[in-house]
Amino acid sequence: MKYVLPVVAMLFFPVSLVAQIAEDEWEQLKSHEGNFVASVPMGMSYQAQEIPSEAGSITMHMFISERENGAQAFVVFYNDIPEVAREQGVASILENARNGALQSQNGELAGDPVDIKIGEHPGSEFHFTASPPGADGTKVYCSWRIYVANNRMYQVGIASQGEEINEGDRSRLFDSFRLLRD
């Protein structure tokens, strides 16, 4: 049986202009439990959610910062990968996670996914446009990175409703994400 890791669907709210976030509105997010550090917009909230799956319940740890009255979201997620999914191999995990993100958001890839790494750990970067439930037909632009490190999956992403993602903000979030221990 093919196992697909769940990807959390995000809700988006009314459109506003998306400008680059000021330097003094960023902070360092360090999670010893999650084993990562990243530069994120201030006001990140945390929640853990139990996600039912074919392999049993998965605890998704979610750090989320909404900006521009909810029209822009910055996220860092992580979860432990169940044994049944690990048996499929890393390439399959990354592909299934990407496909899950696209499917849950009614998304279409904008270009080809790119293979990336964090240290020696494989990942995938992809960009897509979406029409998720609750977006009132407004196009949502998404940039996402997914990594598999040991027995854990990390997702780092930005979504912007009605406006393309600011390249400076995307670079700052993506380039700052690091594992604390390999």
VOLUM-93889 format. One line per 8 residues: number of its first residue (from 1); their letters; for each residue x, y, z of N, C-alpha, C. Coordinates in Angstrom, 2 decimals. Example, Ala and Ser with C-alpha at 12.3 -4.5 7.8 and 13.67 -1.06 7.14 Angstrom:
2
1	as	13.19 -5.69 7.80 12.30 -4.50 7.80 13.20 -3.30 7.80 | 12.85 -2.25 7.08 13.67 -1.06 7.14 12.90 0.03 7.87
***
This chain:
182
1	mkyvlpvv	0.84 -1.17 0.00 0.00 0.00 0.00 0.90 1.25 0.00 | 0.60 2.17 -0.88 1.38 3.40 -0.96 0.96 4.32 0.18 | 1.95 4.83 0.90 1.69 5.67 2.06 2.00 7.12 1.70 | 1.09 8.03 1.97 1.30 9.45 1.70 1.29 10.18 3.03 | 2.38 10.89 3.32 2.42 11.68 4.54 1.45 12.85 4.42 | 0.71 13.14 5.45 -0.24 14.24 5.38 0.49 15.59 5.36 | -0.04 16.50 4.62 0.47 17.87 4.57 -0.67 18.76 5.04 | -0.39 19.62 5.98 -1.41 20.45 6.59 -1.91 21.48 5.59
9	amlffpvs	-3.22 21.56 5.42 -3.83 22.57 4.56 -3.88 23.88 5.32 | -3.55 24.96 4.63 -3.56 26.28 5.24 -4.76 27.06 4.73 | -5.32 27.92 5.56 -6.41 28.79 5.16 -5.85 30.18 4.91 | -6.36 30.85 3.90 -5.88 32.17 3.55 -7.03 33.15 3.61 | -6.71 34.39 3.91 -7.72 35.40 4.15 -7.59 36.55 3.15 | -8.30 37.66 3.33 -8.36 38.72 2.33 -6.99 39.23 1.88 | -6.97 39.71 0.65 -5.75 40.15 -0.01 -5.32 41.53 0.47 | -4.02 41.73 0.60 -3.44 43.05 0.80 -2.07 43.03 0.14
17	lvaqiaed	-1.49 44.17 -0.03 -0.18 44.24 -0.68 0.88 43.60 0.20 | 1.81 42.88 -0.41 2.85 42.19 0.33 4.18 42.86 0.05 | 4.73 43.53 1.05 6.02 44.19 0.93 7.04 43.40 1.74 | 8.32 43.64 1.45 9.36 42.94 2.20 9.27 43.31 3.67 | 9.46 42.33 4.52 9.38 42.53 5.96 10.65 43.26 6.42 | 10.47 44.26 7.26 11.59 45.06 7.76 12.54 44.20 8.58 | 13.81 44.60 8.56 14.88 43.87 9.26 14.54 43.64 10.74 | 13.98 44.65 11.40 13.72 44.52 12.84 12.45 43.74 13.16
25	eweqlksh	11.79 43.18 12.13 10.60 42.37 12.35 10.88 40.88 12.20 | 12.16 40.51 12.20 12.57 39.10 12.12 13.19 38.70 13.45 | 13.08 37.41 13.77 13.70 36.88 14.97 14.21 35.47 14.69 | 15.04 34.98 15.57 15.55 33.62 15.42 14.61 32.66 16.15 | 14.17 31.64 15.42 13.36 30.57 15.99 14.29 29.38 16.16 | 14.44 28.94 17.40 15.31 27.80 17.69 14.49 26.76 18.44 | 14.41 25.57 17.87 13.67 24.49 18.49 14.63 23.34 18.76 | 14.96 23.15 20.04 15.83 22.02 20.40 15.11 20.70 20.16
33	egnfvasv	13.82 20.65 20.50 13.04 19.43 20.28 12.94 19.13 18.78 | 12.74 20.17 17.97 12.63 19.99 16.53 13.98 19.87 15.84 | 15.06 20.25 16.55 16.42 20.15 16.02 16.67 21.10 14.85 | 16.15 22.34 14.94 16.38 23.30 13.85 16.44 24.72 14.39 | 16.96 25.59 13.54 16.97 27.02 13.78 16.63 27.70 12.45 | 15.91 28.83 12.52 15.56 29.57 11.31 15.29 31.02 11.68 | 15.51 31.90 10.73 15.14 33.30 10.87 13.71 33.43 10.36 | 12.81 33.91 11.22 11.39 33.94 10.90 10.80 35.31 11.25
41	pmgmsyqa	9.67 35.67 10.64 8.98 36.89 11.05 8.54 36.79 12.50 | 8.60 37.89 13.22 8.19 37.90 14.62 6.73 37.45 14.75 | 6.43 36.88 15.89 5.06 36.49 16.18 4.72 35.07 15.75 | 5.71 34.22 15.60 5.47 32.82 15.25 4.69 32.18 16.37 | 3.64 31.47 16.04 2.90 30.70 17.04 3.19 29.22 16.81 | 3.00 28.43 17.85 3.26 27.00 17.77 2.00 26.24 18.12 | 1.79 25.16 17.39 0.76 24.21 17.78 1.17 22.83 17.29 | 0.74 21.83 18.01 0.94 20.44 17.60 -0.44 19.89 17.26
49	qeipseag	-0.49 19.15 16.18 -1.76 18.59 15.76 -1.57 17.12 15.41 | -2.47 16.30 15.90 -2.47 14.88 15.56 -3.15 14.71 14.21 | -2.42 14.13 13.28 -2.92 13.92 11.93 -3.15 12.42 11.74 | -4.38 12.00 11.48 -4.59 10.57 11.25 -4.01 10.16 9.90 | -3.45 8.98 9.85 -2.88 8.47 8.60 -3.02 6.96 8.56 | -2.69 6.38 7.42 -2.74 4.93 7.28 -1.76 4.25 8.23 | -0.70 4.95 8.62 0.32 4.39 9.51 0.03 4.68 10.97 | -1.10 5.31 11.25 -1.42 5.70 12.61 -1.35 7.21 12.74
57	sitmhmfi	-1.49 7.70 13.94 -1.49 9.13 14.18 -0.08 9.70 14.10 | 0.05 10.83 13.39 1.33 11.53 13.26 1.18 12.87 13.96 | 2.13 13.22 14.81 2.11 14.53 15.45 2.85 15.51 14.56 | 2.11 16.48 14.02 2.69 17.54 13.19 2.95 18.74 14.10 | 4.21 19.15 14.19 4.59 20.32 14.97 4.65 21.50 14.00 | 3.88 22.55 14.29 3.71 23.65 13.34 4.03 24.99 13.98 | 4.95 25.70 13.35 5.26 27.08 13.70 4.74 27.93 12.55 | 3.87 28.90 12.87 3.19 29.67 11.82 3.20 31.15 12.20
65	serengaq	3.52 31.98 11.22 3.42 33.43 11.37 2.59 33.97 10.22 | 1.47 34.60 10.55 0.64 35.22 9.52 0.95 36.71 9.50 | 1.05 37.25 8.29 1.35 38.67 8.10 0.27 39.28 7.21 | 0.25 40.58 7.12 -0.66 41.27 6.22 -2.10 40.79 6.39 | -2.54 40.75 7.65 -3.91 40.33 7.97 -4.24 38.94 7.43 | -3.27 38.06 7.44 -3.49 36.69 7.02 -3.26 36.42 5.55 | -2.92 37.45 4.76 -2.70 37.25 3.33 -1.35 36.61 3.06 | -0.51 36.53 4.05 0.82 35.94 3.89 1.10 35.05 5.11
73	afvvfynd	1.62 33.86 4.86 1.93 32.94 5.95 3.33 32.37 5.76 | 4.08 32.34 6.85 5.42 31.74 6.90 5.30 30.55 7.83 | 5.81 29.39 7.40 5.63 28.19 8.21 6.91 27.37 8.30 | 7.06 26.71 9.43 8.06 25.66 9.62 7.32 24.52 10.32 | 7.27 23.37 9.66 6.62 22.19 10.20 7.66 21.08 10.34 | 7.43 20.20 11.30 8.21 18.96 11.32 7.38 17.85 11.92 | 7.70 16.64 11.51 7.08 15.45 12.07 8.02 14.27 11.92 | 7.86 13.32 12.83 8.60 12.06 12.71 7.93 11.23 11.62
81	ipevareq	8.75 10.55 10.84 8.25 9.74 9.73 8.02 8.31 10.23 | 6.80 7.81 10.09 6.52 6.43 10.53 7.36 5.42 9.74 | 7.62 4.32 10.38 8.44 3.26 9.78 7.91 2.83 8.41 | 6.60 2.68 8.29 6.02 2.23 7.02 6.35 3.19 5.88 | 6.40 4.47 6.17 6.76 5.46 5.14 8.26 5.42 4.86 | 9.07 5.25 5.90 10.53 5.20 5.70 10.92 4.03 4.80 | 10.14 2.96 4.84 10.43 1.79 4.01 10.29 2.10 2.52 | 9.53 3.14 2.17 9.36 3.53 0.77 10.60 4.22 0.20
89	gvasilen	11.44 4.75 1.07 12.63 5.47 0.63 12.41 6.96 0.58 | 13.52 7.69 0.65 13.49 9.15 0.75 12.87 9.79 -0.49 | 13.24 9.33 -1.68 12.70 9.93 -2.91 11.18 9.84 -2.93 | 10.64 8.72 -2.52 9.19 8.53 -2.49 8.55 9.43 -1.43 | 9.19 9.56 -0.28 8.66 10.43 0.78 8.57 11.87 0.28 | 9.64 12.35 -0.36 9.65 13.73 -0.87 8.59 13.93 -1.95 | 8.49 12.98 -2.86 7.50 13.09 -3.94 6.08 13.06 -3.39 | 5.81 12.15 -2.46 4.47 12.05 -1.87 4.11 13.30 -1.08
97	arngalqs	5.08 13.87 -0.37 4.81 15.09 0.39 4.52 16.26 -0.55 | 5.29 16.38 -1.62 5.06 17.44 -2.60 3.67 17.26 -3.24 | 3.37 16.04 -3.66 2.06 15.79 -4.27 0.92 16.06 -3.29 | 1.14 15.73 -2.01 0.13 16.01 -0.99 -0.11 17.49 -0.82 | 0.96 18.28 -0.84 0.83 19.74 -0.72 0.04 20.29 -1.91 | 0.37 19.84 -3.10 -0.33 20.32 -4.29 -1.80 19.91 -4.26 | -2.06 18.67 -3.91 -3.41 18.16 -3.91 -4.28 18.86 -2.86 | -3.73 19.07 -1.67 -4.52 19.67 -0.59 -4.85 21.13 -0.87
105	qngelagd	-4.08 21.78 -1.72 -4.29 23.20 -2.00 -4.82 23.46 -3.41 | -5.22 22.40 -4.13 -5.62 22.55 -5.53 -4.53 23.29 -6.30 | -3.29 22.87 -6.09 -2.14 23.58 -6.62 -1.64 23.06 -7.95 | -0.94 23.95 -8.66 -0.26 23.60 -9.90 1.18 24.04 -9.79 | 2.10 23.14 -10.11 3.52 23.47 -10.06 3.82 24.64 -10.98 | 4.69 25.52 -10.53 5.20 26.63 -11.34 6.67 26.32 -11.59 | 6.93 25.52 -12.60 8.30 25.07 -12.87 8.55 23.71 -12.27 | 9.73 23.20 -12.55 10.10 21.87 -12.07 10.62 21.93 -10.64
113	pvdikige	10.32 20.92 -9.82 10.92 20.84 -8.49 12.44 20.72 -8.62 | 13.15 21.23 -7.62 14.61 21.21 -7.61 15.08 20.37 -6.43 | 16.00 19.44 -6.70 16.60 18.66 -5.62 17.56 19.56 -4.85 | 17.44 19.54 -3.53 18.30 20.36 -2.67 18.81 19.47 -1.53 | 19.68 20.02 -0.72 20.18 19.31 0.46 20.32 20.28 1.62 | 20.24 19.73 2.80 20.61 20.45 4.01 21.65 19.56 4.67 | 22.89 19.98 4.61 23.98 19.09 4.98 24.01 17.96 3.98 | 23.95 16.74 4.47 23.91 15.57 3.59 22.50 15.04 3.40
121	hpgsefhf	21.51 15.73 3.93 20.13 15.26 3.90 19.40 15.80 2.67 | 18.69 14.94 1.95 18.02 15.35 0.71 16.75 16.15 0.96 | 16.41 16.94 -0.04 15.20 17.72 0.03 14.70 18.08 -1.36 | 13.62 18.82 -1.39 13.02 19.27 -2.63 12.49 20.68 -2.43 | 12.76 21.54 -3.41 12.18 22.89 -3.40 11.24 22.98 -4.59 | 10.07 23.52 -4.34 9.11 23.70 -5.43 8.25 24.92 -5.16 | 7.73 25.45 -6.24 6.89 26.64 -6.19 5.60 26.28 -6.91 | 4.49 26.78 -6.39 3.22 26.47 -7.01 2.21 27.58 -6.76
129	tasppgad	1.20 27.60 -7.59 0.06 28.48 -7.37 -1.09 27.59 -6.93 | -1.93 28.14 -6.09 -3.00 27.34 -5.50 -4.30 28.10 -5.46 | -5.37 27.35 -5.37 -6.71 27.88 -5.17 -7.34 27.11 -4.02 | -6.80 27.29 -2.80 -7.29 26.50 -1.66 -8.69 26.92 -1.23 | -9.37 26.02 -0.54 -10.68 26.39 0.02 -10.51 27.62 0.91 | -11.42 28.56 0.81 -11.38 29.76 1.64 -10.63 30.92 1.01 | -10.06 30.74 -0.18 -9.29 31.82 -0.83 -10.16 32.66 -1.74 | -11.43 32.37 -1.84 -12.37 33.15 -2.64 -11.92 33.35 -4.09
137	gtkvycsw	-11.28 32.33 -4.66 -10.85 32.39 -6.05 -9.59 33.18 -6.30 | -9.02 33.79 -5.27 -7.79 34.54 -5.43 -6.61 33.58 -5.49 | -5.71 33.82 -6.42 -4.54 32.96 -6.58 -3.62 33.11 -5.37 | -3.12 31.98 -4.89 -2.18 31.96 -3.79 -0.85 31.45 -4.33 | 0.22 32.21 -4.10 1.56 31.84 -4.54 2.28 31.16 -3.38 | 2.88 30.01 -3.64 3.52 29.24 -2.58 4.93 28.84 -2.99 | 5.85 28.94 -2.03 7.21 28.42 -2.19 7.46 27.50 -1.02 | 7.97 26.30 -1.30 8.06 25.28 -0.28 9.38 24.53 -0.38
145	riyvannr	9.94 24.19 0.75 11.07 23.27 0.84 10.69 22.15 1.79 | 11.02 20.93 1.39 10.80 19.76 2.22 12.13 19.03 2.33 | 12.50 18.65 3.54 13.73 17.90 3.79 13.40 16.63 4.55 | 14.18 15.59 4.30 14.12 14.38 5.11 15.49 14.22 5.76 | 15.50 14.27 7.08 16.74 14.14 7.85 16.54 13.06 8.90 | 17.28 11.98 8.73 17.15 10.83 9.61 15.70 10.33 9.55 | 14.98 10.34 10.63 13.60 9.83 10.63 12.58 10.95 10.74 | 12.95 12.14 10.25 12.08 13.30 10.41 11.93 14.03 9.08
153	myqvgias	10.72 14.58 8.88 10.48 15.43 7.72 10.29 16.87 8.20 | 10.93 17.80 7.49 10.81 19.23 7.76 10.18 19.89 6.55 | 9.28 20.83 6.80 8.69 21.64 5.74 8.88 23.11 6.11 | 9.39 23.87 5.16 9.58 25.30 5.34 8.89 25.97 4.16 | 7.98 26.89 4.43 7.23 27.44 3.32 6.70 28.84 3.54 | 6.34 29.45 2.42 5.70 30.76 2.42 4.52 30.68 1.45 | 3.41 31.28 1.84 2.25 31.41 0.97 1.80 32.86 0.99 | 1.46 33.37 -0.17 1.04 34.76 -0.29 -0.18 34.85 -1.19
161	qgeeineg	-1.26 35.37 -0.64 -2.50 35.44 -1.39 -2.57 36.72 -2.21 | -2.74 36.55 -3.53 -2.95 37.69 -4.42 -1.71 38.41 -4.88 | -0.58 38.18 -4.26 0.68 38.84 -4.63 1.78 37.81 -4.64 | 2.71 37.94 -5.58 3.84 37.02 -5.60 4.68 37.21 -4.34 | 5.39 36.18 -3.97 6.18 36.18 -2.75 7.39 37.09 -2.93 | 7.67 37.88 -1.90 8.83 38.75 -1.92 10.09 37.90 -1.89 | 10.97 38.08 -2.87 12.17 37.25 -2.99 13.10 37.41 -1.78 | 13.21 38.61 -1.24 14.06 38.83 -0.07 13.57 38.04 1.14
169	drsrlfds	12.27 38.02 1.36 11.70 37.25 2.47 11.87 35.76 2.26 | 11.64 35.31 1.02 11.81 33.88 0.72 13.25 33.46 0.98 | 14.20 34.23 0.47 15.62 33.90 0.66 15.99 33.90 2.13 | 15.51 34.87 2.86 15.86 34.95 4.28 15.37 33.72 5.04 | 14.12 33.34 4.82 13.58 32.17 5.52 14.30 30.90 5.06 | 14.34 30.67 3.76 14.91 29.43 3.24 16.40 29.29 3.56 | 17.16 30.35 3.37 18.61 30.27 3.57 19.01 30.18 5.03 | 18.11 30.57 5.94 18.45 30.54 7.37 18.14 29.20 8.03
177	frllrd	17.33 28.37 7.40 16.92 27.12 8.03 18.11 26.17 8.12 | 18.41 25.72 9.33 19.53 24.81 9.59 19.14 23.79 10.65 | 19.75 22.63 10.57 19.61 21.62 11.62 20.62 21.91 12.71 | 20.23 21.71 13.96 21.15 21.94 15.07 22.17 20.81 15.18 | 21.71 19.58 14.93 22.58 18.40 14.96 22.30 17.60 13.70 | 23.33 16.99 13.17 23.14 16.20 11.96 22.70 14.84 12.24
***
